Amino acid sequence: MKGERPRVLRDGRYCPGDTAAMFGVSRRTLDRWVLAGRIRRRYTVEGRPVFLGGDILALWETKYRLQTF
């Protein structure tokens, strides 16, 4: 992604690997962001971790809003 707004649906659910790829980081870095409270990890009924598109967009806006490209 590196500065361009991710193409996600606000109500969409995205797996950790896809979410990390959107930000150009590793899954471990994404886990650190969850622990730091920067993004919220949710779980499906089956117990699989997912990230909501709205949460991804909120993190992106926080991360890139002050940068100009």
Backbone bond lengths (Angstrom), bond angles and torsions (degrees), N, CA, C in turn:
res aa  C-N    CA-C-N  psi(-1)  N-CA   C-N-CA  omega(-1)  CA-C   N-CA-C  phi
1 M - - - 1.449 - - 1.509 109.61 -
2 K 1.267 117.73 -58.61 1.459 122.54 173.38 1.525 113.77 44.72
3 G 1.310 116.88 58.62 1.447 120.65 172.97 1.521 115.32 102.79
4 E 1.324 118.43 -21.50 1.460 117.74 177.59 1.522 109.19 -92.11
5 R 1.312 115.33 141.31 1.464 120.92 -176.14 1.526 110.24 -59.89
6 P 1.337 117.49 131.87 1.468 119.58 -178.98 1.522 111.38 -67.19
7 R 1.307 115.58 145.05 1.466 121.20 178.82 1.522 108.06 -93.35
8 V 1.314 114.72 87.05 1.461 121.23 -179.18 1.522 109.21 -131.46
9 L 1.301 115.33 155.19 1.459 121.17 173.29 1.523 107.89 -86.59
10 R 1.306 117.93 136.76 1.469 120.64 -179.47 1.525 112.44 -54.62
11 D 1.347 118.08 -39.33 1.467 120.11 -179.69 1.523 111.97 -93.33
12 G 1.331 117.40 2.82 1.457 120.20 -179.37 1.520 111.94 -69.68
13 R 1.326 115.16 156.19 1.464 120.72 177.24 1.521 107.73 -116.56
14 Y 1.326 116.67 132.95 1.457 121.81 -173.98 1.521 109.87 -128.88
15 C 1.324 115.54 136.97 1.468 120.35 -178.52 1.527 109.93 -71.21
16 P 1.329 117.49 160.55 1.459 120.93 -178.55 1.531 113.45 -57.24
17 G 1.329 118.10 -39.40 1.463 120.18 -179.92 1.514 112.67 -62.63
18 D 1.324 116.69 -44.33 1.468 120.91 178.66 1.526 110.90 -66.21
19 T 1.315 116.40 -40.70 1.466 120.73 -179.63 1.524 110.53 -64.11
20 A 1.322 116.90 -44.74 1.472 120.56 178.29 1.523 110.44 -61.46
21 A 1.327 117.22 -41.79 1.467 121.09 179.62 1.523 111.67 -62.79
22 M 1.337 117.35 -34.50 1.466 120.23 178.97 1.520 111.77 -61.28
23 F 1.332 116.07 -33.07 1.460 120.64 -179.07 1.522 112.54 -96.69
24 G 1.322 117.07 -4.36 1.460 120.28 -179.78 1.517 112.67 70.12
25 V 1.344 116.38 33.09 1.464 121.38 -179.95 1.523 109.56 -125.05
26 S 1.317 116.24 170.51 1.457 120.53 177.13 1.533 109.94 -81.43
27 R 1.321 114.93 164.97 1.468 119.03 176.00 1.521 110.31 -64.04
28 R 1.310 117.93 -32.53 1.472 121.51 178.24 1.530 110.37 -63.98
29 T 1.319 117.23 -41.34 1.469 120.32 177.02 1.522 109.78 -63.60
30 L 1.321 117.14 -40.80 1.467 120.69 176.82 1.528 110.22 -60.69
31 D 1.334 117.57 -40.93 1.470 121.20 176.16 1.524 110.85 -60.69
32 R 1.323 117.32 -39.68 1.469 120.61 178.18 1.521 111.02 -64.66
33 W 1.330 116.54 -38.93 1.462 120.38 177.97 1.520 110.39 -64.15
34 V 1.326 117.21 -37.28 1.468 120.81 177.11 1.527 109.10 -63.51
35 L 1.325 116.93 -47.36 1.474 120.88 -179.91 1.525 111.73 -62.57
36 A 1.326 116.87 -32.66 1.466 121.61 179.54 1.528 112.15 -81.34
37 G 1.336 117.53 -7.85 1.461 120.90 178.85 1.517 114.30 84.68
38 R 1.325 117.68 14.16 1.465 120.36 -178.75 1.523 112.42 -77.61
39 I 1.331 117.51 -28.51 1.461 122.24 178.54 1.530 107.52 -146.94
40 R 1.305 115.55 149.63 1.471 119.93 -176.70 1.527 110.82 -101.16
41 R 1.321 115.66 129.96 1.468 121.41 174.83 1.514 107.37 -94.84
42 R 1.305 116.20 132.27 1.459 121.77 177.67 1.516 107.60 -117.59
43 Y 1.324 116.10 172.49 1.460 120.39 -177.29 1.516 110.48 -130.38
44 T 1.333 115.22 143.06 1.464 120.62 175.56 1.515 108.15 -74.85
45 V 1.316 116.19 173.35 1.463 121.59 176.87 1.528 110.19 -59.16
46 E 1.328 116.18 -32.99 1.465 121.35 179.64 1.523 112.65 -78.32
47 G 1.336 117.43 -5.82 1.459 121.24 178.51 1.519 114.85 92.58
48 R 1.314 117.90 10.50 1.461 121.17 179.60 1.522 110.05 -85.21
49 P 1.342 117.42 138.79 1.462 119.58 179.47 1.528 111.40 -74.14
50 V 1.320 115.77 139.80 1.467 122.00 176.92 1.531 108.88 -142.98
51 F 1.304 114.84 160.75 1.459 122.09 175.08 1.523 107.14 -122.83
52 L 1.316 116.39 134.52 1.459 121.14 179.35 1.526 110.33 -80.64
53 G 1.323 115.08 145.41 1.454 120.00 179.61 1.519 112.70 -56.58
54 G 1.325 117.90 -38.15 1.465 120.98 178.47 1.516 112.14 -62.53
55 D 1.323 116.86 -37.79 1.468 120.87 177.79 1.526 110.73 -69.52
56 I 1.333 116.45 -37.86 1.469 120.77 177.91 1.523 109.95 -63.56
57 L 1.325 116.94 -45.43 1.467 120.52 179.50 1.529 111.49 -64.52
58 A 1.328 117.13 -39.03 1.460 120.20 179.17 1.530 110.75 -63.19
59 L 1.323 117.46 -42.45 1.465 120.46 177.55 1.512 110.66 -65.52
60 W 1.320 117.10 -42.17 1.461 120.43 179.68 1.531 110.47 -60.62
61 E 1.333 116.79 -44.27 1.468 119.88 -179.58 1.520 111.03 -64.20
62 T 1.326 117.17 -38.19 1.462 120.67 177.32 1.521 110.67 -66.72
63 K 1.309 116.74 -41.95 1.459 121.82 -175.75 1.522 112.49 -72.05
64 Y 1.324 118.00 -36.88 1.464 120.80 -171.49 1.518 115.54 -113.59
65 R 1.319 119.68 -1.94 1.472 119.58 -172.72 1.522 113.63 -64.52
66 L 1.335 118.54 -29.35 1.453 120.20 -178.29 1.520 113.16 -92.61
67 Q 1.319 117.31 -6.30 1.458 120.61 -179.08 1.521 109.44 -92.51
68 T 1.316 116.03 145.18 1.465 120.19 174.94 1.518 108.21 -114.85
69 F 1.313 115.06 143.66 1.474 119.53 -177.35 1.499 110.18 -122.65
